[in-house]
Amino acid sequence: MADHATSPVTLAGDERITLAHGEGGRAMRRLIERVILPTFDSAELRTLGDAACLSLPAPRLAISTDSYVVSPLFFPGGDIGALAVNGTVNDLAVAGARPRWITVGLIVEEGFPLATLSRILESIARAAANVDVTVVAGDTKVVPHGMADQLFVNTTGVGELVPPVPPGPARLQAGDAILVSGPIGRHGVAVLTAREGLGFDPPPRSDCAPLFAAVEALRQADVPVRAMRDATRGGLAAVLHEWADPCGLTMAVDEGRLPVTDDVRGVCELLGLDPLHVASEGTMVIAVPKDAAEEAVAALRSVSVSAAAARIGSVIPRRLAPVLIRRALGRELPVDEPLGILLPRIC
Ligand code: MG
């Protein structure tokens, strides 16, 4: 997955993280100077100060933080490093911000192979460069063997808000169109099949990807977006439930319009999961006024990350259920709010 030829240092094949790497002494300084700094080279990091100093590009900023504990660390379509960058910059992007800076906090279990850590750091660096984001600060802690499961990563992202910022779900109106930027449920299914060794061939791939280009395409096309959210934990159903509350309306989705890949459908049927409840990491939900729906889909389809964008339903006056799915023959069924215990450690 990672290209070791681009590694900034040659690591001894069996070197492992020790408690000393997290203790602020010489071992830690060597880790920072040999591995971390060359991987994330940025002016802000090179000062090795207690804090990175940033020049504000815009009067209003967005900030978002998230911790990543995904298991396994590597899965088809991504790894914990790419996920830790894309997950956080996507939260900035859907809030209407252009991601600019990111911090990286590592919690490493004693004995973790240094070469694997380096491979994950390279993945973080690649994902950050891919969205023009600079790693400006970081931290490494090592905990004794058995006190953490290999590696946890925390990232905090800062972005500049680019007007017009979507007003959010409280402003949804009956008649608005609901869109998704691509097929749903791919990340959760990829991680679950990798973890459980379900042996699908080819293995389902995560959709882990940055969404900023899709948000930018909507902005360039002057689409008046009401709300955007990436459909991560809890999937599309969680987003629609979160939107139904503040506006007091019902989100109605047509099953026949939902983009679901064959592998996601297959795994979900096998495990008794509903794709509506399974996480994506490169797919977002967008609400726009009805008249702007066609233009929005066209704008989304013009960029690769959202090439399979589709209009999937609409906002309607409140019914008994806050979220409805229209199945075959016009049957309308309520969609449950996910409980959040089905799929642990997928991000
Ligand atoms: Mg989010």
Residues whose N, C-alpha, C, O or C-beta is under 5 A from the ligand:
A	BS01	MG	D91 D230
